[in-house]
Amino acid sequence: MTNAIEYSLAELMICANASAYDNDGEVLVTGIGVLPRIAASLAMLSNNTDIMMTDSEAWLLSEPNPIGPRPADFRQKNETWMGFSRIFDNVWSGKRHLTGGPTQIDRFAQANISALGSDYRQPKVQMLGVRGFPGNSICHANSYLVPQHSTRVFVEGECDVVCTIGFNPERLPKGYSFDEIDVRQVYTNLGVFDFRGPDRQMQIVSLHPGVTVEEVQANTGFPVHVPDTIVETAPPTEAQLEIIRRIDPHNLRSKQLKDNPPGVRA
Amino acid sequence: MNKEMALSSFASELRDGMTIGVGGWGPRRKPMALIREILKSDVKDLTIVAYGGADVGMLCAAGKVKKVVFAFVSLDFIPLEPFFRAARQNGDVEVMEIDEGMMLLGLRAAAWGSPFIPTRIGLGTDVIRHNPELKVIDSPYDDKEWLAMPALKLDAALIHVDRADRRGVCQIKGPDIYMDDWMARAAAKTYVSCEEIVESDYFADEDEARFVFWERTMTSAVIPVAGGAHPTSCSPLYGFDVPHFKEYNAFAKEGGFAAYFDKYINGRSEEDYQQAVGGLDAIRKLALPVY
């Protein structure tokens, strides 16, 4: 494995996100959005070939589809029908790991994609709606990817609309334990995080090259736990970059982060 | 039994205050010709249950909606439906915002004649905080609490399919049927628009009969409208109309829904509408989306 010397921050985030699935075994992996989708595909083509993946429409694939326009003679490798109702059967079985991109994440690992503002009856900004987030969060593993780590995303209070069950003791349903809630990792432009700090506090897992603890804390609306030793996020390997170029032949990944910054800061 | 109905007769079947389920998903295979008939009618105060797209946006913008039961309202490539967004931000509509899977369970409960289906989904989230009608119950079998997802009983379901016979045998050849079968089963009456009417013998071939997902007793009326899903898709026959949706979206920023309605729908028949958007041949040539 040869580490790449030159790579973009988007490619670094893709490889970090792909590692989320290394030990998942045979589960349905869903990456919502360009970077998470490339990451999921990379994982299926490298470290976890047991992963199941859909075509984002109605079929389960034995090989991920490249992202973006495809040649006219392209034939995807279907292995079974997987319409939306069957997706729910899978979700409720727990055999799934999703990486989504919420607009807000709070200190309880709760996420929001529904709406912004303090008045739910008349939100300041209506977004998607809760979609499948409530079910995802209580049924299976979830990770999140945040392109722009800021206090607007990592909010000081609770999310304006709490779409996922997280680790707020006031919301824990009767008979349930937080051990049943499987929030994995959060991948941002600054680093990799999880909620396995003291009392399920968000903590630093690794920081991207050149990023400081101070920068993370200044851009997070709540205290982040800082472990004794902090590693640098592992760089992509040349082999990973080669797979990424195959999955993303139109280089859509270069348009996901503002100005497509390099992985190692200049 | 001949269930064929003219499109022009459809809207008079509906009453103010009805709960109406709309099939399809986002910009995919929505019964838009039926929606346009509602927009032109006097029907109002509707509760709409949908995996929502422009169907929900248009009905809200036209003041037809009292309440929306939804998990999302989206046009896919335009993530936020502009007129639903405006209706919410103006506080114009009541909502019951639930998880996508909860909606499926609610439709199944209605279809099965069960008052509710227990689920973990929604627990610990604002779904239960914002919907006081959702009750949490104890289980007779374990020590956990469960959300009792109530039946979503529909007065009417509106669905668009590829083809149907006059008795109400409906076929969907697209890659996904979404929750259309459950919408049909949850409804007192199901109105199906179709691209094509076929003779019953068409289904004698089991490769055709396999694409029928509910029994004809669940279909109340069959309304032939070729191109009737436009501007949404009816895969494999046609994709969604990207330029049309972009124009629709632009009206939300300038002109408002009234300008869109006047340009394409108000005072026009479905034939007029199709001419205004380029004709049926052009609709049938719309490229299928690549996901």
Boltz contact constraints between the chains, C-beta under 6 A:
constraints:
  - contact:
      token1: [A, 56]
      token2: [B, 291]
      max_distance: 6.0
  - contact:
      token1: [A, 57]
      token2: [B, 175]
      max_distance: 6.0
  - contact:
      token1: [A, 57]
      token2: [B, 291]
      max_distance: 6.0
  - contact:
      token1: [A, 58]
      token2: [B, 175]
      max_distance: 6.0
  - contact:
      token1: [A, 58]
      token2: [B, 176]
      max_distance: 6.0
  - contact:
      token1: [A, 83]
      token2: [B, 176]
      max_distance: 6.0
  - contact:
      token1: [A, 84]
      token2: [B, 178]
      max_distance: 6.0
  - contact:
      token1: [A, 88]
      token2: [B, 101]
      max_distance: 6.0
  - contact:
      token1: [A, 88]
      token2: [B, 104]
      max_distance: 6.0
  - contact:
      token1: [A, 120]
      token2: [B, 130]
      max_distance: 6.0
  - contact:
      token1: [A, 121]
      token2: [B, 91]
      max_distance: 6.0
  - contact:
      token1: [A, 122]
      token2: [B, 91]
      max_distance: 6.0
  - contact:
      token1: [A, 123]
      token2: [B, 88]
      max_distance: 6.0
  - contact:
      token1: [A, 126]
      token2: [B, 85]
      max_distance: 6.0
  - contact:
      token1: [A, 126]
      token2: [B, 88]
      max_distance: 6.0
  - contact:
      token1: [A, 126]
      token2: [B, 89]
      max_distance: 6.0
  - contact:
      token1: [A, 128]
      token2: [B, 72]
      max_distance: 6.0
  - contact:
      token1: [A, 128]
      token2: [B, 74]
      max_distance: 6.0
  - contact:
      token1: [A, 129]
      token2: [B, 70]
      max_distance: 6.0
  - contact:
      token1: [A, 129]
      token2: [B, 71]
      max_distance: 6.0
  - contact:
      token1: [A, 129]
      token2: [B, 72]
      max_distance: 6.0
  - contact:
      token1: [A, 129]
      token2: [B, 97]
      max_distance: 6.0
  - contact:
      token1: [A, 130]
      token2: [B, 97]
      max_distance: 6.0
  - contact:
      token1: [A, 130]
      token2: [B, 99]
      max_distance: 6.0
  - contact:
      token1: [A, 131]
      token2: [B, 71]
      max_distance: 6.0
  - contact:
      token1: [A, 131]
      token2: [B, 72]
      max_distance: 6.0
  - contact:
      token1: [A, 131]
      token2: [B, 100]
      max_distance: 6.0
  - contact:
      token1: [A, 132]
      token2: [B, 99]
      max_distance: 6.0
  - contact:
      token1: [A, 132]
      token2: [B, 100]
      max_distance: 6.0
  - contact:
      token1: [A, 134]
      token2: [B, 99]
      max_distance: 6.0
  - contact:
      token1: [A, 134]
      token2: [B, 121]
      max_distance: 6.0
  - contact:
      token1: [A, 134]
      token2: [B, 122]
      max_distance: 6.0
  - contact:
      token1: [A, 134]
      token2: [B, 125]
      max_distance: 6.0
  - contact:
      token1: [A, 134]
      token2: [B, 127]
      max_distance: 6.0
  - contact:
      token1: [A, 135]
      token2: [B, 99]
      max_distance: 6.0
  - contact:
      token1: [A, 135]
      token2: [B, 101]
      max_distance: 6.0
  - contact:
      token1: [A, 135]
      token2: [B, 121]
      max_distance: 6.0
  - contact:
      token1: [A, 138]
      token2: [B, 120]
      max_distance: 6.0
  - contact:
      token1: [A, 161]
      token2: [B, 126]
      max_distance: 6.0
  - contact:
      token1: [A, 162]
      token2: [B, 125]
      max_distance: 6.0
  - contact:
      token1: [A, 162]
      token2: [B, 126]
      max_distance: 6.0
  - contact:
      token1: [A, 165]
      token2: [B, 124]
      max_distance: 6.0
  - contact:
      token1: [A, 165]
      token2: [B, 125]
      max_distance: 6.0
  - contact:
      token1: [A, 171]
      token2: [B, 124]
      max_distance: 6.0
  - contact:
      token1: [A, 173]
      token2: [B, 123]
      max_distance: 6.0
  - contact:
      token1: [A, 173]
      token2: [B, 124]
      max_distance: 6.0
  - contact:
      token1: [A, 173]
      token2: [B, 145]
      max_distance: 6.0
  - contact:
      token1: [A, 174]
      token2: [B, 145]
      max_distance: 6.0
  - contact:
      token1: [A, 175]
      token2: [B, 143]
      max_distance: 6.0
  - contact:
      token1: [A, 175]
      token2: [B, 144]
      max_distance: 6.0
  - contact:
      token1: [A, 175]
      token2: [B, 145]
      max_distance: 6.0
